Amino acid sequence: MIKCGIIGFGKMGQIRAEAIEQTQLGEVLAVYDTRDLTECVYPIVASEEALLEDPDIDAIFICTPNYRIVPLTKAALQAGKHVFSEKPPAFNAAEVESVRKVEADSGCKLVYGFNHRHHGSIQKMKQIVDSGSMGKLLWMRGRYGKEVDAAYFDGWRADPNLAGGGIMLDQGIHMLDLFLHFGGEFDVIHSLVSSLFWKTEGLEDNVFSILKNSKTGVCASLHSTMTQWRYLFSLEIFLEGGALILNGLKTSSGVYGDEDLAIKYNTENPQGGQFEREEHIIYHTDLSWREEVTHFFEAISKDTPILLGNSDDALRLMRAMDRIYENR
């Protein structure tokens, strides 16, 4: 059993603790949070250092506000702990590069929490794209947004020094990560960043971005928003032989609706604009949190590379994010 410590035991810390138990590969030894944890079922320590210095702890889960992620990741790696960190990996690519230097010296495993890659629908789409069974990837379109009210700005997310950015860094980063997952690295990026409604400096409420991979010609369109007044997840991938249309995402709250993947196959004459046939797969269970932690634990126990959410992925992601934020 891989013994774990969790720094930050809010919503995400509790989700990770549940996932750790579900894997049956690890256990939570202790947790730390600055808030009152009187109802916590796990042992509580008095400081972050107590977890980092505990020789019985193999892995640290970092589930803190964004500004703490980089220093805590470095400290945990330097302490010889494997690290599972929430997103964003950093505020910019330069910070990720500084973490990678520490990671290389530590010899420990480092993974970032991008659970969307582990959703069943995304895994199915990835298998189809990589197999070439529907031809080459042509283009992608992604929309991701959520409802917020003024209470969203009551906590640390209201401070750009603590959050690092607005809706794009908070939520749109998942869609950007999926674009990279399917389409490789994008070297041409144009974006429009705005905050017309909430009017909070440094915390955008909308990002419209166009991206291109010059090597493959694949283009993508991304919209990340917190002013569409509803929850929405939509990822569309178009290939020579048809399309993969994912609407909705299975979550514990259920606010994004059914996770409905439509696989549309072209006719022999795709220029006619019709599909020969279409099939739907609806995913009723979200196993992404458990699968993500399982991947981390197996990489530790078997000493195999982190394949999803590693620091290479993080660096490519934040390089793209830097380009998107140039017009902020």
C-alpha positions as CSV (number, residue, x, y, z in Angstrom):
1,M,0.0,0.0,0.0
2,I,1.3,3.4,-0.9
3,K,1.0,5.7,2.1
4,C,-0.2,9.2,1.3
5,G,-0.4,12.6,2.8
6,I,-2.8,15.3,1.6
7,I,-2.1,19.0,1.8
8,G,-5.3,20.9,1.4
9,F,-8.5,19.0,2.4
10,G,-11.2,21.0,0.8
11,K,-13.4,19.7,-2.0
12,M,-10.5,18.4,-4.1
13,G,-8.6,16.9,-1.2
14,Q,-11.7,15.0,-0.2
15,I,-12.2,13.8,-3.8
16,R,-8.6,12.6,-3.9
17,A,-8.9,10.8,-0.6
18,E,-11.9,8.9,-1.8
19,A,-10.1,8.0,-5.0
20,I,-7.1,6.8,-3.1
21,E,-9.3,4.4,-1.1
22,Q,-11.2,3.2,-4.2
23,T,-7.9,2.1,-5.9
24,Q,-7.2,-0.2,-3.0
25,L,-3.5,0.5,-3.8
26,G,-3.0,3.3,-1.3
27,E,-4.1,4.7,2.0
28,V,-4.3,8.2,3.5
29,L,-1.9,8.4,6.4
30,A,-2.6,12.1,7.4
31,V,-3.9,15.4,6.1
32,Y,-3.2,19.1,6.6
33,D,-5.3,22.1,6.1
34,T,-5.4,25.6,7.4
35,R,-9.1,25.3,8.2
36,D,-10.9,23.5,11.0
37,L,-11.0,19.8,10.2
38,T,-12.9,18.5,13.2
39,E,-15.1,16.2,11.1
40,C,-12.1,14.7,9.2
41,V,-11.9,11.0,9.5
42,Y,-8.1,11.0,8.9
43,P,-5.3,12.0,11.3
44,I,-4.6,15.7,11.1
45,V,-1.1,17.1,11.4
46,A,-0.2,20.6,12.5
47,S,1.9,21.7,9.4
48,E,2.8,21.0,5.8
49,E,6.3,20.2,7.0
50,A,5.0,17.4,9.2
51,L,3.8,15.6,6.1
52,L,6.9,16.3,4.1
53,E,9.2,15.1,6.9
54,D,7.2,12.0,7.8
55,P,9.4,9.0,6.7
56,D,6.3,6.7,6.5
57,I,4.7,8.8,3.7
58,D,5.5,7.8,0.2
59,A,3.4,10.3,-1.8
60,I,2.0,13.8,-1.3
61,F,-1.2,15.0,-2.8
62,I,-1.2,18.8,-3.3
63,C,-4.8,20.1,-3.3
64,T,-4.2,23.8,-2.3
65,P,-5.0,27.1,-3.9
66,N,-3.0,27.7,-7.1
67,Y,-0.3,29.9,-5.7
68,R,0.9,27.2,-3.4
69,I,1.3,24.5,-6.0
70,V,4.8,25.3,-7.3
71,P,6.6,25.7,-4.0
72,L,4.9,22.7,-2.4
73,T,5.6,20.5,-5.4
74,K,9.3,21.4,-5.2
75,A,9.4,20.9,-1.5
76,A,7.8,17.5,-1.7
77,L,10.1,16.3,-4.4
78,Q,13.1,17.6,-2.5
79,A,11.8,15.6,0.5
80,G,11.9,12.5,-1.6
81,K,8.1,12.2,-2.0
82,H,6.2,11.2,-5.1
83,V,3.8,14.1,-6.0
84,F,0.3,14.2,-7.3
85,S,-0.6,17.9,-7.8
86,E,-3.8,19.6,-8.8
87,K,-3.9,21.8,-11.8
88,P,-2.8,24.4,-12.9
89,P,0.8,23.1,-12.8
90,A,2.0,26.7,-12.4
91,F,1.2,30.3,-13.5
92,N,3.5,30.0,-16.5
93,A,5.9,27.8,-18.4
94,A,9.0,29.2,-16.7
95,E,7.7,28.0,-13.4
96,V,7.1,24.5,-14.8
97,E,10.6,24.4,-16.1
98,S,11.9,25.2,-12.6
99,V,9.8,22.4,-11.2
100,R,11.2,19.9,-13.8
101,K,14.7,20.6,-12.7
102,V,13.8,19.6,-9.1
103,E,11.9,16.6,-10.4
104,A,14.9,15.4,-12.4
105,D,17.1,15.6,-9.4
106,S,14.6,13.8,-7.1
107,G,14.0,10.7,-9.1
108,C,10.4,10.7,-7.9
109,K,7.2,10.5,-9.8
110,L,5.2,13.7,-10.6
111,V,1.8,13.8,-12.0
112,Y,-0.7,16.7,-12.5
113,G,-4.4,16.2,-12.0
114,F,-6.1,16.4,-15.4
115,N,-8.8,13.8,-14.9
116,H,-10.6,14.6,-18.1
117,R,-8.1,12.4,-20.0
118,H,-9.4,9.5,-17.9
119,H,-13.1,9.9,-18.7
120,G,-14.4,6.9,-20.6
121,S,-15.6,9.0,-23.5
122,I,-12.2,10.7,-23.9
123,Q,-10.4,7.4,-23.8
124,K,-12.8,6.1,-26.6
125,M,-12.2,9.2,-28.7
126,K,-8.4,8.9,-28.2
127,Q,-8.5,5.2,-29.3
128,I,-10.4,6.1,-32.5
129,V,-8.1,9.0,-33.4
130,D,-4.9,7.2,-32.7
131,S,-6.0,4.0,-34.6
132,G,-6.6,6.0,-37.8
133,S,-9.8,3.9,-38.3
134,M,-11.7,7.1,-39.2
135,G,-8.9,8.8,-41.1
136,K,-6.7,11.7,-40.2
137,L,-7.7,14.4,-37.7
138,L,-8.8,17.6,-39.4
139,W,-10.0,20.0,-36.8
140,M,-11.4,20.4,-33.3
141,R,-13.8,22.7,-31.5
142,G,-14.2,22.9,-27.7
143,R,-16.6,24.9,-25.4
144,Y,-16.4,24.8,-21.7
145,G,-18.3,27.0,-19.3
146,K,-20.1,27.2,-16.0
147,E,-22.4,29.3,-14.0
148,V,-21.0,31.5,-11.3
149,D,-22.4,34.2,-9.1
150,A,-20.8,36.8,-6.9
151,A,-19.9,34.2,-4.2
152,Y,-17.3,32.8,-6.7
153,F,-15.2,35.8,-5.8
154,D,-15.4,35.5,-2.0
155,G,-12.4,33.3,-1.7
156,W,-8.9,33.1,-3.0
157,R,-10.0,32.8,-6.6
158,A,-10.9,36.5,-6.4
159,D,-7.2,37.5,-6.0
160,P,-5.2,37.1,-9.3
161,N,-2.0,36.9,-7.2
162,L,-3.4,33.7,-5.6
163,A,-5.4,32.3,-8.5
164,G,-3.0,33.3,-11.4
165,G,-5.9,33.8,-13.8
166,G,-9.6,33.6,-14.4
167,I,-11.9,31.0,-16.1
168,M,-9.2,29.9,-18.6
169,L,-6.7,28.8,-15.9
170,D,-9.5,27.5,-13.7
171,Q,-11.5,25.5,-16.1
172,G,-10.6,26.1,-19.8
173,I,-7.2,24.6,-19.1
174,H,-8.8,21.2,-19.2
175,M,-10.1,21.8,-22.7
176,L,-6.7,23.1,-23.8
177,D,-5.1,19.9,-22.3
178,L,-7.5,17.8,-24.3
179,F,-6.6,19.7,-27.5
180,L,-2.9,18.8,-26.9
181,H,-3.8,15.3,-26.0
182,F,-5.5,14.8,-29.4
183,G,-3.8,17.2,-31.7
184,G,-0.2,17.5,-30.5
185,E,1.6,20.8,-29.9
186,F,0.1,24.0,-31.3
187,D,2.7,26.5,-32.4
188,V,0.3,29.1,-33.8
189,I,-2.1,30.6,-31.2
190,H,-4.3,33.7,-31.4
191,S,-6.7,34.7,-28.6
192,L,-9.0,37.3,-27.3
193,V,-9.3,37.6,-23.6
194,S,-12.0,39.7,-21.9
195,S,-13.7,40.5,-18.6
196,L,-16.8,42.5,-19.6
197,F,-19.1,41.4,-16.9
198,W,-17.3,40.7,-13.7
199,K,-14.7,43.4,-14.4
200,T,-12.1,41.9,-12.2
201,E,-8.6,42.9,-13.2
202,G,-6.4,39.9,-14.0
203,L,-9.4,37.5,-13.8
204,E,-10.8,37.0,-17.3
205,D,-14.4,35.8,-17.7
206,N,-14.0,34.8,-21.4
207,V,-11.3,33.5,-23.7
208,F,-11.7,32.8,-27.4
209,S,-8.7,31.1,-28.9
210,I,-7.7,29.7,-32.3
211,L,-4.8,27.3,-32.5
212,K,-2.9,25.5,-35.2
213,N,-0.4,22.7,-35.4
214,S,1.7,23.7,-38.3
215,K,3.2,20.2,-38.7
216,T,-0.1,18.5,-39.2
217,G,-2.3,21.5,-40.3
218,V,-4.8,20.6,-37.5
219,C,-6.7,23.7,-36.3
220,A,-8.8,24.1,-33.1
221,S,-11.2,26.6,-31.7
222,L,-11.6,27.0,-27.9
223,H,-14.1,29.0,-25.9
224,S,-13.8,29.2,-22.1
225,T,-16.4,31.2,-20.3
226,M,-18.1,32.0,-17.1
227,T,-20.8,34.2,-18.5
228,Q,-23.0,31.9,-20.5
229,W,-25.3,31.3,-17.5
230,R,-25.3,27.6,-17.7
231,Y,-23.0,24.6,-17.4
232,L,-21.7,23.3,-20.7
233,F,-19.1,20.9,-22.0
234,S,-18.8,20.2,-25.7
235,L,-15.8,18.7,-27.6
236,E,-16.1,18.0,-31.3
237,I,-13.4,16.2,-33.3
238,F,-13.7,16.0,-37.1
239,L,-11.8,13.4,-39.1
240,E,-11.7,12.4,-42.7
241,G,-14.1,9.5,-42.0
242,G,-16.6,11.3,-39.8
243,A,-16.9,13.0,-36.4
244,L,-16.7,12.4,-32.7
245,I,-19.1,14.7,-30.9
246,L,-19.0,14.7,-27.1
247,N,-21.7,16.7,-25.3
248,G,-21.9,16.7,-21.5
249,L,-19.6,15.3,-18.9
250,K,-20.4,12.9,-16.1
251,T,-19.6,14.6,-12.8
252,S,-20.7,14.1,-9.2
253,S,-22.9,17.2,-9.4
254,G,-24.6,16.2,-12.6
255,V,-24.7,19.8,-13.8
256,Y,-23.1,19.1,-17.2
257,G,-25.7,16.5,-18.1
258,D,-25.2,13.1,-19.7
259,E,-21.8,12.2,-21.1
260,D,-23.0,11.5,-24.6
261,L,-20.5,10.5,-27.3
262,A,-21.9,10.5,-30.8
263,I,-19.7,8.7,-33.4
264,K,-20.8,9.8,-36.9
265,Y,-19.5,7.9,-40.0
266,N,-19.3,9.6,-43.3
267,T,-21.1,8.4,-46.5
268,E,-19.0,7.4,-49.4
269,N,-19.4,10.9,-50.6
270,P,-18.7,13.1,-47.5
271,Q,-18.9,16.2,-49.6
272,G,-22.7,15.7,-49.6
273,G,-22.7,16.8,-46.0
274,Q,-24.5,13.7,-44.6
275,F,-23.5,10.9,-42.3
276,E,-24.0,7.3,-43.3
277,R,-24.7,6.2,-39.8
278,E,-24.4,7.3,-36.2
279,E,-24.0,5.6,-32.9
280,H,-24.3,7.0,-29.4
281,I,-22.5,5.9,-26.3
282,I,-23.7,7.3,-22.9
283,Y,-21.3,7.0,-20.0
284,H,-23.2,6.7,-16.8
285,T,-20.3,6.4,-14.3
286,D,-17.4,8.7,-13.8
287,L,-14.3,6.6,-13.0
288,S,-11.8,9.3,-14.0
289,W,-10.7,10.2,-10.4
290,R,-10.0,6.6,-9.5
291,E,-8.3,5.8,-12.8
292,E,-6.1,8.8,-12.6
293,V,-4.8,7.9,-9.1
294,T,-4.5,4.3,-10.1
295,H,-2.2,5.4,-13.0
296,F,-0.1,7.3,-10.4
297,F,0.2,4.5,-8.0
298,E,1.1,1.9,-10.6
299,A,3.8,4.1,-11.9
300,I,5.2,4.2,-8.4
301,S,4.9,0.5,-7.6
302,K,6.2,-0.7,-11.0
303,D,8.6,2.2,-11.6
304,T,7.1,3.0,-15.0
305,P,6.8,6.4,-16.6
306,I,3.8,8.7,-16.0
307,L,2.1,8.6,-19.3
308,L,-0.8,11.0,-18.7
309,G,-0.4,14.3,-16.9
310,N,3.4,14.3,-16.6
311,S,5.6,17.3,-16.5
312,D,6.2,17.2,-20.3
313,D,2.5,17.6,-20.7
314,A,2.5,20.4,-18.2
315,L,5.2,22.3,-19.9
316,R,3.5,22.1,-23.3
317,L,0.2,23.1,-21.7
318,M,1.7,26.2,-20.0
319,R,3.6,27.2,-23.1
320,A,0.3,27.3,-24.9
321,M,-1.4,29.1,-21.9
322,D,1.3,31.7,-22.0
323,R,0.5,32.4,-25.6
324,I,-3.2,32.6,-24.9
325,Y,-2.6,35.1,-22.1
326,E,-0.4,37.4,-24.2
327,N,-3.5,39.6,-24.9
328,R,-4.8,39.6,-21.4
